[in-house]
Amino acid sequence: MKQDSALIKAFDTFGPMLAQKKNQPMDSVAKAKEQESMKQLMVIVKKVVDLVTEDKVKLYDQHYTQNEINDLISFYKSLVGRKYVATTPEITKDIVMKVLTEYLPNIQKNEEQQTGKSTTR
């Protein structure tokens, strides 16, 4: 399914970003280990996507009529449907980055102010 490939594309984007988020200089051995870990994680993600796809088909059958499925297919074949699929990973990445860089730090700061305690070390 195209949404599954969009999920994998999003993960391909997030993996390196999360690794980079550590802001730790790495030597070639550490980089190689990180790359291998990411490859192994991608193998797991792809297996999960494959397993979930079969269940998704059953769930779509439970929640949509054949006519509605046909309408969804038409949507995803349309220009706006293709744009939706193409832009969703980037939009998701932007949302996650905003959560990580703005929302969570602000929530943490507010929590610290309310409790009078610092949760950072």
Residue frames as a rotation matrix with the C-alpha (Angstrom) as fourth column:
MET 1
0.578 0.816 0.000 0.00
0.816 -0.578 0.000 0.00
0.000 0.000 -1.000 0.00
LYS 2
0.143 -0.531 0.835 1.21
0.440 -0.722 -0.534 3.49
0.886 0.444 0.130 -0.80
GLN 3
0.731 0.138 0.669 0.63
-0.461 -0.623 0.632 4.70
0.504 -0.770 -0.391 2.75
ASP 4
0.894 -0.448 0.016 2.95
0.315 0.654 0.687 1.96
-0.318 -0.610 0.726 3.99
SER 5
0.151 -0.871 0.468 5.70
0.929 -0.037 -0.369 3.18
0.338 0.491 0.803 1.70
ALA 6
0.336 0.024 0.941 5.01
-0.074 -0.996 0.052 6.70
0.939 -0.087 -0.333 3.00
LEU 7
0.978 0.015 0.207 5.51
-0.208 0.097 0.973 5.35
-0.006 -0.995 0.098 6.53
ILE 8
0.544 -0.831 0.114 8.83
0.799 0.555 0.232 3.84
-0.256 -0.035 0.966 5.53
LYS 9
0.096 -0.485 0.869 9.87
0.603 -0.667 -0.438 7.10
0.792 0.566 0.229 3.83
ALA 10
0.681 0.207 0.702 9.00
-0.354 -0.746 0.563 8.99
0.641 -0.632 -0.435 7.01
PHE 11
0.932 -0.360 0.049 11.03
0.142 0.487 0.862 6.56
-0.334 -0.796 0.505 9.06
ASP 12
0.308 -0.846 0.435 13.96
0.926 0.160 -0.343 6.91
0.220 0.508 0.832 6.66
THR 13
0.180 -0.177 0.968 13.83
0.099 -0.975 -0.197 10.63
0.979 0.131 -0.158 7.40
PHE 14
0.812 0.261 0.522 13.38
-0.441 -0.311 0.842 10.31
0.382 -0.914 -0.137 11.18
GLY 15
0.826 -0.499 -0.264 16.10
0.561 0.776 0.288 7.75
0.061 -0.386 0.921 11.80
PRO 16
-0.132 -0.944 0.303 19.03
0.819 -0.276 -0.503 9.97
0.558 0.182 0.809 10.84
MET 17
0.078 0.216 0.973 17.37
-0.209 -0.951 0.228 12.98
0.975 -0.222 -0.029 12.47
LEU 18
0.949 0.295 0.109 17.03
-0.176 0.213 0.961 11.14
0.260 -0.932 0.254 15.77
ALA 19
0.503 -0.843 -0.191 20.62
0.862 0.506 0.036 9.98
0.066 -0.183 0.981 15.58
GLN 20
-0.244 -0.587 0.772 21.74
0.533 -0.746 -0.399 13.52
0.810 0.315 0.495 14.78
LYS 21
0.606 0.607 0.514 19.67
-0.098 -0.584 0.806 14.87
0.789 -0.539 -0.295 17.69
LYS 22
0.726 -0.376 -0.575 22.21
0.687 0.443 0.576 13.37
0.038 -0.813 0.580 20.11
ASN 23
0.861 -0.427 0.275 24.73
-0.313 -0.872 -0.376 15.99
0.400 0.238 -0.885 18.90
GLN 24
0.599 -0.710 0.371 27.59
-0.196 0.319 0.927 13.73
-0.777 -0.628 0.052 19.82
PRO 25
0.169 -0.605 -0.778 30.66
-0.986 -0.092 -0.142 13.58
0.015 0.791 -0.612 17.63
MET 26
0.789 0.137 0.600 31.19
-0.206 0.977 0.048 10.04
-0.579 -0.161 0.799 16.39
ASP 27
-0.375 -0.912 -0.165 34.22
-0.642 0.127 0.757 8.27
-0.669 0.389 -0.633 15.10
SER 28
-0.386 0.197 -0.901 34.00
-0.856 0.289 0.430 5.94
0.345 0.937 0.057 12.10
VAL 29
-0.920 0.050 -0.389 33.41
0.155 0.957 -0.244 2.86
0.360 -0.285 -0.888 14.29
ALA 30
-0.661 0.711 -0.240 30.51
0.165 -0.174 -0.971 4.54
-0.732 -0.681 -0.002 16.11
LYS 31
-0.266 0.552 -0.791 29.04
-0.857 -0.510 -0.068 5.73
-0.441 0.660 0.609 12.82
ALA 32
-0.648 -0.030 -0.761 29.30
-0.521 0.746 0.415 2.23
0.555 0.665 -0.499 11.37
LYS 33
-0.914 0.331 -0.234 27.58
0.402 0.659 -0.636 0.76
-0.057 -0.676 -0.735 14.43
GLU 34
-0.455 0.772 -0.443 24.83
-0.234 -0.583 -0.778 3.38
-0.859 -0.251 0.446 14.21
GLN 35
-0.336 0.298 -0.893 24.30
-0.942 -0.104 0.320 2.67
0.003 0.949 0.316 10.51
GLU 36
-0.826 0.011 -0.564 24.09
-0.080 0.987 0.137 -1.06
0.558 0.158 -0.815 11.18
SER 37
-0.795 0.569 -0.211 21.59
0.345 0.137 -0.929 -0.46
-0.500 -0.811 -0.305 14.00
MET 38
-0.308 0.688 -0.657 19.49
-0.650 -0.657 -0.383 1.69
-0.695 0.309 0.649 11.68
LYS 39
-0.544 0.072 -0.836 19.57
-0.724 0.462 0.512 -1.01
0.423 0.884 -0.199 8.99
GLN 40
-0.908 0.198 -0.370 18.43
0.325 0.889 -0.323 -3.62
0.265 -0.413 -0.871 11.51
LEU 41
-0.602 0.715 -0.355 15.68
0.069 -0.396 -0.916 -1.32
-0.796 -0.575 0.189 12.73
MET 42
-0.349 0.450 -0.822 14.52
-0.898 -0.411 0.157 -0.74
-0.267 0.793 0.547 9.16
VAL 43
-0.793 0.058 -0.606 14.31
-0.217 0.903 0.370 -4.51
0.569 0.425 -0.704 8.61
ILE 44
-0.801 0.513 -0.308 12.07
0.535 0.384 -0.752 -4.74
-0.267 -0.768 -0.583 11.67
VAL 45
-0.445 0.647 -0.619 9.93
-0.371 -0.763 -0.530 -1.77
-0.815 -0.006 0.580 10.55
LYS 46
-0.513 0.223 -0.829 9.46
-0.839 0.074 0.539 -3.31
0.181 0.972 0.149 7.10
LYS 47
-0.869 0.214 -0.446 8.43
0.237 0.971 0.003 -6.65
0.434 -0.103 -0.895 8.65
VAL 48
-0.652 0.654 -0.383 5.92
0.357 -0.181 -0.916 -4.88
-0.669 -0.734 -0.116 10.88
VAL 49
-0.420 0.487 -0.766 4.53
-0.747 -0.665 -0.013 -2.98
-0.516 0.567 0.643 7.88
ASP 50
-0.703 0.127 -0.700 4.13
-0.471 0.655 0.591 -6.28
0.533 0.745 -0.401 6.01
LEU 51
-0.839 0.382 -0.388 2.34
0.534 0.715 -0.450 -7.88
0.106 -0.585 -0.804 8.96
VAL 52
-0.550 0.634 -0.543 0.07
0.087 -0.603 -0.793 -4.89
-0.830 -0.484 0.277 9.50
THR 53
-0.746 0.240 -0.621 -0.86
-0.660 -0.391 0.642 -4.63
-0.089 0.889 0.450 5.83
GLU 54
-0.765 0.472 -0.438 -2.78
0.215 0.828 0.518 -7.90
0.607 0.302 -0.735 5.93
ASP 55
-0.488 0.589 -0.644 -4.70
0.816 0.047 -0.575 -6.77
-0.309 -0.807 -0.504 9.01
LYS 56
-0.694 0.208 -0.689 -5.37
-0.218 -0.973 -0.074 -3.37
-0.686 0.099 0.721 7.42
VAL 57
-0.838 0.404 -0.366 -7.08
-0.327 0.166 0.930 -5.03
0.437 0.900 -0.007 4.47
LYS 58
-0.503 0.665 -0.551 -9.40
0.741 0.661 0.122 -6.90
0.445 -0.347 -0.825 6.85
LEU 59
-0.459 0.305 -0.835 -10.12
0.613 -0.571 -0.545 -3.73
-0.643 -0.762 0.075 8.82
TYR 60
-0.840 0.180 -0.512 -10.84
-0.452 -0.755 0.476 -1.71
-0.301 0.631 0.715 5.69
ASP 61
-0.730 0.589 -0.347 -13.27
0.084 0.581 0.810 -4.45
0.678 0.562 -0.473 4.68
GLN 62
-0.409 0.565 -0.716 -15.01
0.912 0.277 -0.303 -4.11
0.027 -0.777 -0.629 8.05
HIS 63
-0.295 0.200 -0.934 -15.31
0.469 -0.822 -0.324 -0.33
-0.832 -0.534 0.149 7.91
TYR 64
-0.485 0.066 -0.872 -15.77
-0.632 -0.716 0.297 0.48
-0.604 0.695 0.389 4.22
THR 65
0.611 0.668 0.424 -18.09
-0.029 0.554 -0.832 -0.70
-0.791 0.496 0.358 1.49
GLN 66
-0.018 -0.607 0.795 -16.64
0.868 0.385 0.313 -1.68
-0.496 0.695 0.520 -1.86
ASN 67
0.590 0.298 0.751 -17.92
0.676 -0.691 -0.257 1.61
0.442 0.659 -0.609 -3.33
GLU 68
0.964 -0.265 -0.015 -16.11
-0.199 -0.761 0.617 3.56
-0.175 -0.592 -0.787 -0.61
ILE 69
0.225 -0.913 0.340 -12.92
0.339 0.401 0.851 1.58
-0.913 -0.076 0.400 -1.27
ASN 70
0.137 -0.110 0.984 -13.30
0.991 0.016 -0.136 2.45
-0.001 0.994 0.111 -4.97
ASP 71
0.900 0.219 0.376 -13.68
0.226 -0.974 0.026 6.13
0.372 0.061 -0.926 -4.01
LEU 72
0.702 -0.710 -0.052 -10.52
-0.153 -0.222 0.963 5.93
-0.696 -0.668 -0.264 -1.89
ILE 73
0.020 -0.684 0.730 -8.66
0.761 0.484 0.432 4.36
-0.648 0.547 0.530 -4.80
SER 74
0.463 0.225 0.858 -9.87
0.797 -0.529 -0.291 7.15
0.388 0.818 -0.424 -7.05
PHE 75
0.994 -0.106 0.001 -8.73
-0.092 -0.857 0.507 9.73
-0.053 -0.504 -0.862 -4.51
TYR 76
0.396 -0.910 0.120 -5.24
0.020 0.140 0.990 8.25
-0.918 -0.389 0.074 -4.21
LYS 77
-0.060 -0.377 0.924 -4.95
0.940 0.290 0.179 8.15
-0.335 0.880 0.337 -8.01
SER 78
0.821 0.431 0.373 -6.00
0.534 -0.812 -0.237 11.81
0.201 0.393 -0.897 -8.28
LEU 79
0.087 -0.805 0.586 -3.52
0.217 -0.559 -0.800 14.70
0.972 0.197 0.126 -8.32
VAL 80
0.195 0.020 0.981 -4.42
-0.803 -0.571 0.171 15.77
0.564 -0.821 -0.095 -4.79
GLY 81
0.973 0.157 0.168 -4.31
-0.224 0.813 0.537 12.15
-0.052 -0.560 0.827 -3.57
ARG 82
0.541 -0.841 -0.017 -0.83
0.675 0.446 -0.588 11.67
0.503 0.306 0.808 -5.01
LYS 83
-0.054 -0.531 0.846 0.23
-0.201 -0.824 -0.530 14.99
0.978 -0.199 -0.063 -3.48
TYR 84
0.666 0.377 0.644 -1.20
-0.698 0.008 0.716 13.85
0.265 -0.926 0.269 -0.13
VAL 85
0.940 -0.336 -0.061 0.88
0.341 0.916 0.210 10.68
-0.015 -0.219 0.976 -0.25
ALA 86
0.258 -0.904 0.340 3.99
0.626 -0.111 -0.772 12.56
0.736 0.412 0.537 -1.37
THR 87
-0.121 -0.310 0.943 3.79
-0.297 -0.895 -0.332 15.34
0.947 -0.321 0.017 1.22
THR 88
0.835 0.550 0.011 2.59
-0.181 0.255 0.950 13.37
0.519 -0.796 0.312 4.27
PRO 89
0.440 -0.709 -0.551 6.10
0.853 0.521 0.011 12.20
0.280 -0.475 0.834 5.32
GLU 90
-0.534 -0.663 0.525 7.46
0.491 -0.748 -0.446 15.76
0.689 0.019 0.725 5.19
ILE 91
0.091 0.661 0.745 4.47
-0.450 -0.640 0.623 17.15
0.888 -0.392 0.239 7.09
THR 92
0.879 0.212 -0.428 4.79
0.211 0.631 0.747 14.39
0.428 -0.746 0.510 9.68
LYS 93
-0.013 -0.973 -0.231 8.52
0.908 0.085 -0.410 15.10
0.418 -0.216 0.882 10.05
ASP 94
-0.496 -0.144 0.857 7.80
0.030 -0.988 -0.148 18.81
0.868 -0.047 0.494 10.55
ILE 95
0.540 0.768 0.345 5.19
-0.405 -0.122 0.906 18.05
0.738 -0.628 0.245 13.20
VAL 96
0.741 -0.312 -0.595 7.48
0.600 0.705 0.378 15.66
0.302 -0.637 0.709 15.07
MET 97
-0.347 -0.923 0.168 10.35
0.750 -0.381 -0.541 18.16
0.563 -0.062 0.824 14.98
LYS 98
-0.201 0.355 0.913 8.05
-0.330 -0.902 0.278 20.89
0.922 -0.246 0.298 16.31
VAL 99
0.851 0.505 -0.142 6.94
-0.082 0.395 0.915 18.58
0.519 -0.767 0.378 19.13
LEU 100
0.466 -0.742 -0.481 10.56
0.849 0.528 0.009 17.71
0.248 -0.413 0.876 19.97
THR 101
-0.501 -0.814 0.295 11.98
0.733 -0.580 -0.356 21.22
0.460 0.038 0.887 19.70
GLU 102
-0.621 0.308 0.721 9.12
-0.318 -0.939 0.127 23.41
0.716 -0.151 0.681 20.92
TYR 103
0.364 0.928 0.075 6.23
-0.438 0.099 0.893 21.66
0.822 -0.358 0.443 22.59
LEU 104
0.568 -0.141 -0.811 8.10
0.577 0.771 0.270 19.23
0.587 -0.622 0.519 24.83
PRO 105
-0.578 -0.808 -0.112 10.67
0.658 -0.381 -0.649 21.79
0.482 -0.449 0.752 26.05
ASN 106
-0.545 0.442 0.713 7.88
-0.438 -0.875 0.208 24.29
0.715 -0.199 0.670 26.77
ILE 107
0.585 0.763 -0.275 5.81
-0.194 0.461 0.866 21.69
0.787 -0.453 0.418 28.61
GLN 108
0.190 -0.613 -0.767 8.86
0.822 0.526 -0.217 20.64
0.536 -0.589 0.604 30.61
LYS 109
-0.774 -0.492 0.399 9.64
0.259 -0.821 -0.509 24.28
0.578 -0.291 0.763 31.44
ASN 110
-0.103 0.836 0.539 6.04
-0.607 -0.482 0.632 24.90
0.788 -0.263 0.557 32.58
GLU 111
0.654 0.298 -0.696 6.08
0.247 0.785 0.568 21.73
0.715 -0.543 0.439 34.69
GLU 112
-0.278 -0.852 -0.445 9.31
0.821 0.030 -0.570 22.84
0.498 -0.523 0.691 36.33
GLN 113
-0.741 0.039 0.671 7.87
-0.178 -0.974 -0.140 26.29
0.648 -0.223 0.729 37.04
GLN 114
0.289 0.944 0.157 4.71
-0.509 0.013 0.861 24.82
0.811 -0.329 0.484 38.55
THR 115
0.768 -0.003 -0.640 6.54
0.415 0.763 0.495 22.35
0.487 -0.646 0.587 40.76
GLY 116
0.809 -0.524 0.264 9.50
-0.587 -0.714 0.381 24.59
-0.011 -0.463 -0.886 41.46
LYS 117
0.334 -0.687 0.645 11.79
-0.041 0.673 0.738 21.70
-0.942 -0.273 0.196 40.57
SER 118
0.075 -0.402 -0.913 14.15
-0.981 -0.193 0.004 21.16
-0.178 0.895 -0.409 37.70
THR 119
0.821 0.246 0.515 13.89
-0.175 0.967 -0.183 17.87
-0.543 0.060 0.837 35.86
THR 120
0.745 -0.645 -0.169 17.12
-0.145 0.090 -0.985 18.50
0.651 0.759 -0.026 33.96
ARG 121
0.811 -0.506 -0.293 20.42
0.528 0.418 0.739 17.31
-0.252 -0.754 0.606 35.40
